[in-house]
């Protein structure tokens, strides 16, 4: 019920205005957001890669319904990728892209063309793009766009949300040689007929998906902060005789940073999902909805400051 309430608040303009005006909000938000500007994000990226970790940069913003705004987003990504190359970190930092940020709700063909431009810029910079999966209503069209992008850009990554009832099926379709698949639990609201709602069921689905991906020929990207699932992923990697360079772990910026460093120092590949930008509200609320511990951190920070 708490998760559903937070998800409802995440799309409420009135709640957004209240949260954004709260004097302590920004301090707490910076726990999860690397900043609002490209310079701040690049500084965070440099700090992370210096520690031996990898990065996936996400420019916050979604549900664009204006073609000019979608074009500006593409050009922003092109600039970001150029700067990653100039900073000599593009071999350790990729970008994540939401198709709704480049016009999916306006015109799927426009969004696909815009995504191609970002993928082209990534290839020129010497890195890759992972296409984020969003609301359940866009999942199939997003995966179809990924299939199209891979015709010219084979390294384009896909994201599967384990809370979806079809997640295992999606993973089986993507477990082929060269396929990069980020497996996460899922942070968007969805009706029970298309998604699991109990934590136990989502975890079981995650493990089933892990088994498919680890036994396949692709490159699994294990996106979770759950210690049990991390241990299971490691065991499945051993069982399937996977080397440490054939899969990676992923965690969000600001969550379990010491564990991120520990995993990297163990010899495994550890990537940090670094989100930044001015449109942080929806992303921030989804992070709180994912784990009660995140909400507890938010409340504790406010109480302590008071």
C-alpha positions as CSV (number, residue, x, y, z in Angstrom):
1,X,0.0,0.0,0.0
2,X,2.9,2.4,0.8
3,X,4.5,1.7,-2.6
4,X,1.2,2.3,-4.4
5,X,0.7,5.6,-2.4
6,X,4.2,6.8,-3.4
7,X,3.7,5.9,-7.0
8,X,0.4,7.9,-7.0
9,X,2.2,10.9,-5.4
10,X,5.0,10.6,-8.1
11,X,2.5,11.7,-10.8
12,X,0.7,14.3,-8.7
13,X,1.4,17.9,-9.8
14,X,0.2,19.2,-6.4
15,X,2.4,16.9,-4.5
16,X,5.3,17.7,-6.7
17,X,5.0,21.4,-6.0
18,X,4.9,20.8,-2.2
19,X,7.9,18.5,-2.3
20,X,10.0,20.8,-4.5
21,X,9.3,23.8,-2.2
22,X,10.2,21.9,1.0
23,X,13.4,23.5,2.3
24,X,15.1,20.2,3.1
25,X,14.2,18.3,0.0
26,X,17.2,19.2,-2.2
27,X,19.7,18.0,0.4
28,X,18.0,14.6,0.6
29,X,17.5,14.4,-3.2
30,X,21.2,14.7,-3.7
31,X,21.5,11.3,-2.0
32,X,20.1,9.8,-5.2
33,X,20.7,12.5,-7.9
34,X,24.2,13.4,-9.0
35,X,23.3,17.0,-9.6
36,X,21.3,19.1,-12.1
37,X,24.0,20.0,-14.6
38,X,26.2,18.1,-17.0
39,X,29.3,19.4,-15.3
40,X,28.1,17.9,-11.9
41,X,27.3,14.6,-13.6
42,X,30.7,14.4,-15.2
43,X,32.4,15.2,-11.9
44,X,30.4,12.3,-10.3
45,X,31.4,10.1,-13.2
46,X,35.1,10.9,-12.8
47,X,34.9,10.1,-9.1
48,X,33.2,6.8,-9.7
49,X,35.4,5.5,-12.5
50,X,38.5,6.5,-10.5
51,X,37.4,4.0,-7.9
52,X,37.3,1.3,-10.5
53,X,33.6,1.2,-11.1
54,X,31.6,1.7,-14.3
55,X,28.8,4.3,-15.0
56,X,25.5,4.6,-16.9
57,X,24.4,8.2,-17.2
58,X,20.6,9.0,-17.3
59,X,19.5,12.5,-18.2
60,X,16.2,12.8,-16.2
61,X,13.1,13.8,-18.2
62,X,10.4,11.7,-19.8
63,X,7.0,11.9,-21.4
64,X,8.0,14.5,-23.9
65,X,5.2,15.5,-26.2
66,X,6.9,18.2,-28.2
67,X,9.1,17.5,-31.2
68,X,11.4,20.4,-30.6
69,X,12.0,19.4,-27.0
70,X,12.7,15.8,-28.1
71,X,15.3,17.2,-30.6
72,X,16.9,19.3,-27.8
73,X,17.1,16.1,-25.6
74,X,18.9,14.3,-28.5
75,X,21.4,17.2,-29.0
76,X,22.0,17.2,-25.2
77,X,22.9,13.5,-25.3
78,X,25.1,14.1,-28.3
79,X,27.0,16.8,-26.3
80,X,27.2,14.6,-23.2
81,X,28.7,11.7,-25.2
82,X,31.2,14.0,-26.9
83,X,32.3,15.2,-23.5
84,X,32.6,11.6,-22.2
85,X,35.0,11.0,-25.1
86,X,36.9,14.2,-24.5
87,X,37.3,13.2,-20.8
88,X,38.6,9.7,-21.8
89,X,36.0,7.9,-19.8
90,X,33.8,6.7,-22.6
91,X,35.3,3.2,-22.2
92,X,33.9,3.0,-18.7
93,X,30.7,5.2,-19.0
94,X,27.6,4.5,-21.2
95,X,24.3,6.4,-21.3
96,X,20.8,5.3,-20.6
97,X,17.9,6.7,-22.7
98,X,14.2,6.8,-22.2
99,X,12.3,6.7,-25.5
100,X,9.5,8.8,-24.0
101,X,12.2,11.6,-23.5
102,X,12.8,11.6,-27.3
103,X,9.2,11.6,-28.5
104,X,7.7,8.0,-28.0
105,X,4.4,9.4,-26.8
106,X,4.3,11.8,-29.7
107,X,5.4,9.5,-32.6
108,X,7.1,6.2,-32.1
109,X,8.9,6.5,-35.5
110,X,10.3,9.9,-34.4
111,X,11.5,8.5,-31.2
112,X,13.2,5.6,-33.0
113,X,15.0,8.0,-35.3
114,X,16.0,10.2,-32.4
115,X,17.3,7.1,-30.5
116,X,19.4,6.2,-33.6
117,X,21.0,9.7,-33.4
118,X,22.0,9.0,-29.8
119,X,23.3,5.5,-30.7
120,X,25.4,7.0,-33.5
121,X,26.9,9.6,-31.1
122,X,27.6,6.8,-28.6
123,X,29.4,4.7,-31.3
124,X,31.5,7.7,-32.3
125,X,32.4,8.3,-28.7
126,X,33.4,4.6,-28.2
127,X,30.6,3.6,-25.8
128,X,27.0,2.2,-25.8
129,X,23.4,3.0,-25.1
130,X,20.9,1.1,-22.9
131,X,17.2,1.8,-23.7
132,X,15.3,2.1,-20.4
133,X,11.9,0.4,-20.1
134,X,9.2,2.5,-18.5
135,X,5.5,2.2,-17.9
136,X,4.1,-1.3,-18.7
137,X,2.0,0.1,-21.6
138,X,5.2,1.0,-23.5
139,X,7.2,-2.2,-22.8
140,X,6.5,-4.1,-26.0
141,X,7.0,-1.1,-28.3
142,X,10.2,-0.2,-26.5
143,X,11.6,-3.8,-27.0
144,X,10.6,-3.6,-30.6
145,X,12.5,-0.3,-30.9
146,X,15.5,-2.0,-29.3
147,X,15.3,-4.8,-31.9
148,X,15.3,-2.2,-34.7
149,X,18.2,-0.3,-33.2
150,X,20.3,-3.4,-32.9
151,X,20.3,-3.8,-36.6
152,X,22.8,-1.0,-36.9
153,X,23.9,-0.8,-33.3
154,X,24.2,-4.4,-32.0
155,X,25.5,-3.3,-28.6
156,X,22.3,-1.4,-27.7
157,X,21.1,-2.6,-24.3
158,X,17.6,-3.6,-23.3
159,X,15.9,-3.5,-19.8
160,X,13.6,-6.1,-18.4
161,X,11.5,-5.5,-15.3
162,X,11.1,-8.6,-13.2
163,X,7.8,-7.6,-11.8
164,X,6.1,-8.1,-15.2
165,X,4.5,-11.4,-15.6
166,X,6.0,-11.8,-19.0
167,X,9.5,-11.0,-17.8
168,X,10.9,-14.5,-18.1
169,X,9.5,-14.7,-21.7
170,X,11.2,-11.4,-22.6
171,X,14.5,-12.6,-21.1
172,X,14.4,-15.9,-23.1
173,X,13.9,-13.8,-26.3
174,X,16.9,-11.7,-25.4
175,X,19.4,-14.3,-24.2
176,X,21.3,-14.5,-27.4
177,X,25.0,-13.8,-28.3
178,X,25.8,-10.1,-28.1
179,X,22.6,-9.1,-26.3
180,X,23.0,-6.8,-23.3
181,X,20.1,-7.1,-20.8
182,X,19.7,-5.1,-17.7
183,X,17.4,-7.0,-15.3
184,X,15.7,-4.8,-12.6
185,X,12.7,-5.3,-10.3
186,X,10.7,-2.5,-11.8
187,X,9.6,0.8,-10.2
188,X,6.4,1.8,-12.1
189,X,2.9,1.0,-11.1
190,X,1.1,-1.7,-13.0
191,X,-2.2,-3.6,-12.7
192,X,-2.1,-7.0,-11.2
193,X,-3.1,-8.8,-14.4
194,X,0.2,-7.7,-16.0
195,X,2.6,-7.5,-13.0
196,X,3.4,-9.2,-9.7
197,X,2.6,-7.0,-6.7
198,X,3.9,-9.0,-3.8
199,X,7.6,-8.6,-3.0
200,X,8.1,-12.4,-2.7
201,X,6.6,-13.0,-6.2
202,X,8.7,-10.3,-7.7
203,X,11.9,-11.8,-6.2
204,X,11.0,-15.2,-7.5
205,X,10.4,-13.8,-11.0
206,X,13.8,-12.1,-10.7
207,X,15.5,-15.4,-9.9
208,X,13.8,-17.1,-12.8
209,X,14.9,-14.4,-15.1
210,X,18.4,-14.6,-13.8
211,X,18.6,-18.3,-14.5
212,X,17.5,-17.7,-18.1
213,X,20.0,-14.8,-18.7
214,X,23.0,-16.5,-17.0
215,X,22.4,-19.7,-18.9
216,X,22.1,-17.8,-22.2
217,X,24.7,-16.3,-24.5
218,X,24.1,-12.7,-23.8
219,X,25.6,-10.2,-21.3
220,X,23.4,-10.0,-18.2
221,X,23.4,-6.7,-16.2
222,X,22.2,-7.6,-12.7
223,X,20.5,-4.4,-11.4
224,X,19.6,-4.9,-7.8
225,X,20.7,-3.8,-4.3
226,X,19.2,-7.0,-2.7
227,X,22.1,-9.0,-1.1
228,X,20.3,-12.3,-1.6
229,X,19.8,-11.7,-5.3
230,X,23.4,-10.6,-5.7
231,X,24.6,-13.8,-4.1
232,X,22.2,-15.9,-6.3
233,X,23.6,-14.1,-9.4
234,X,27.1,-14.9,-8.4
235,X,26.3,-18.5,-7.8
236,X,24.5,-18.8,-11.2
237,X,27.6,-17.2,-12.9
238,X,29.8,-19.9,-11.3
239,X,27.3,-22.6,-12.2
240,X,27.2,-21.5,-15.8
241,X,31.0,-21.0,-15.9
242,X,30.8,-17.3,-16.6
243,X,33.9,-15.2,-16.4
244,X,33.7,-11.8,-14.6
245,X,33.9,-10.0,-17.9
246,X,30.7,-11.7,-19.2
247,X,28.2,-10.0,-16.9
248,X,28.0,-7.1,-14.5
249,X,26.2,-5.8,-11.4
250,X,24.4,-2.5,-11.3
251,X,23.3,-0.3,-8.5
252,X,21.8,3.2,-8.3
253,X,23.9,6.2,-7.4
254,X,23.8,6.9,-3.6
255,X,22.5,3.5,-2.6
256,X,24.9,1.0,-0.9
257,X,28.1,2.8,-2.1
258,X,30.4,0.8,0.1
259,X,28.9,-2.4,-1.3
260,X,29.4,-1.1,-4.8
261,X,33.1,-0.6,-4.0
262,X,33.4,-4.0,-2.4
263,X,31.9,-5.8,-5.4
264,X,34.3,-3.9,-7.8
265,X,37.3,-4.8,-5.6
266,X,36.3,-8.4,-5.7
267,X,37.1,-8.4,-9.4
268,X,33.5,-8.2,-10.6
269,X,32.2,-5.5,-13.0
270,X,30.1,-3.0,-11.0
271,X,28.2,-0.2,-12.8
272,X,26.6,2.8,-11.1
273,X,23.4,4.2,-12.6
274,X,23.9,7.9,-12.3
275,X,20.7,10.0,-12.8
276,X,20.9,13.8,-13.0
277,X,19.0,16.8,-14.2
278,X,16.3,19.3,-13.1
279,X,13.4,16.9,-13.7
280,X,14.2,14.7,-10.7
281,X,10.8,14.5,-8.9
282,X,9.3,11.4,-10.5
283,X,12.6,9.5,-10.4
284,X,13.1,10.4,-6.7
285,X,9.6,9.3,-5.7
286,X,10.1,6.0,-7.5
287,X,13.3,5.4,-5.6
288,X,11.4,5.9,-2.3
289,X,8.6,3.5,-3.5
290,X,11.1,0.8,-4.4
291,X,12.4,0.2,-0.8
292,X,11.0,1.3,2.5
293,X,14.6,1.9,3.7
294,X,14.8,4.7,1.2
295,X,11.7,6.4,2.6
296,X,13.1,5.8,6.1
297,X,16.3,7.6,5.1
298,X,14.3,10.5,3.8
299,X,12.2,10.9,7.0
300,X,15.3,10.4,9.2
301,X,17.2,13.1,7.3
302,X,14.3,15.6,7.8
303,X,13.9,14.8,11.5
304,X,17.6,15.0,12.2
305,X,17.9,18.4,10.5
306,X,15.0,19.7,12.4
